[in-house]
């Protein structure tokens, strides 16, 4: 059991490092008067329409991203079980 816990801890550390790396990647796309700056983790940093920042669109994009992330997490938990049940801090 200790070996499994150790492996899971290493997996969590790797996942955390990957998450941080994705947060440091940025991409900006502009087309037909719309410009979006987005991070590698799909968090929208800025939305501009015809040169004007549109915070409403940014908020909606980020809300949608969080909602789909929750659905994916729920699906993964149902398929692979809840790793938090192993009692390893930080895994849920």
C-alpha positions as CSV (number, residue, x, y, z in Angstrom):
1,X,0.0,0.0,0.0
2,X,2.9,2.4,0.8
3,X,4.3,2.0,-2.7
4,X,0.9,2.9,-4.3
5,X,0.6,5.9,-2.1
6,X,4.2,7.0,-3.0
7,X,3.4,6.5,-6.7
8,X,0.2,8.5,-6.4
9,X,2.0,11.3,-4.6
10,X,4.5,11.5,-7.4
11,X,1.7,11.6,-10.0
12,X,0.1,14.5,-8.1
13,X,3.4,16.3,-8.0
14,X,3.8,15.8,-11.8
15,X,0.2,17.0,-12.4
16,X,0.8,20.1,-10.3
17,X,4.0,20.9,-12.2
18,X,2.1,20.4,-15.5
19,X,-0.7,22.7,-14.4
20,X,1.8,25.4,-13.4
21,X,3.6,25.1,-16.7
22,X,0.3,25.4,-18.6
23,X,-0.5,28.6,-16.7
24,X,2.7,30.2,-17.9
25,X,1.9,29.7,-21.6
26,X,0.0,32.5,-23.4
27,X,-1.5,32.9,-26.9
28,X,-3.1,35.9,-28.4
29,X,-5.3,35.5,-31.5
30,X,-6.9,38.4,-33.4
31,X,-9.4,38.0,-36.2
32,X,-12.1,40.3,-37.6
33,X,-11.8,42.9,-34.8
34,X,-11.8,40.4,-32.0
35,X,-8.7,39.7,-29.9
36,X,-8.4,37.0,-27.2
37,X,-5.4,36.4,-24.9
38,X,-5.6,33.0,-23.4
39,X,-3.4,30.8,-21.2
40,X,-2.4,27.2,-21.8
41,X,-4.9,26.1,-19.1
42,X,-7.7,27.8,-21.1
43,X,-8.1,30.7,-18.8
44,X,-9.0,33.8,-20.8
45,X,-6.9,36.7,-19.8
46,X,-8.4,39.4,-22.0
47,X,-11.0,39.9,-24.7
48,X,-11.2,42.9,-27.0
49,X,-13.8,43.7,-29.6
50,X,-13.0,46.4,-32.0
51,X,-10.2,47.7,-29.7
52,X,-12.4,47.8,-26.6
53,X,-12.0,45.4,-23.7
54,X,-15.1,43.3,-23.1
55,X,-15.0,41.9,-19.5
56,X,-18.4,40.3,-19.9
57,X,-17.1,38.0,-22.7
58,X,-14.0,37.2,-20.6
59,X,-16.1,36.3,-17.6
60,X,-18.5,34.1,-19.7
61,X,-15.6,32.3,-21.4
62,X,-13.9,31.6,-18.0
63,X,-17.2,30.5,-16.4
64,X,-17.8,28.1,-19.3
65,X,-14.2,26.8,-19.0
66,X,-14.7,26.1,-15.3
67,X,-18.0,24.3,-15.8
68,X,-16.6,22.0,-18.5
69,X,-13.6,21.3,-16.3
70,X,-16.0,20.3,-13.5
71,X,-17.9,18.0,-15.9
72,X,-14.6,16.4,-17.0
73,X,-13.4,15.9,-13.4
74,X,-16.8,14.3,-12.5
75,X,-16.5,12.0,-15.5
76,X,-12.9,11.0,-14.6
77,X,-13.9,10.3,-11.0
78,X,-16.7,8.1,-12.1
79,X,-14.4,6.2,-14.4
80,X,-11.3,6.0,-12.3
81,X,-12.6,6.4,-8.7
82,X,-11.9,9.2,-6.3
83,X,-8.1,9.2,-5.5
84,X,-8.9,11.3,-2.4
85,X,-10.3,8.2,-0.8
86,X,-6.8,6.9,-0.3
87,X,-6.2,9.4,2.4
88,X,-3.3,11.1,0.6
89,X,-3.4,14.9,1.3
90,X,-4.0,17.0,-1.7
91,X,-5.5,14.3,-3.9
92,X,-9.2,14.7,-4.4
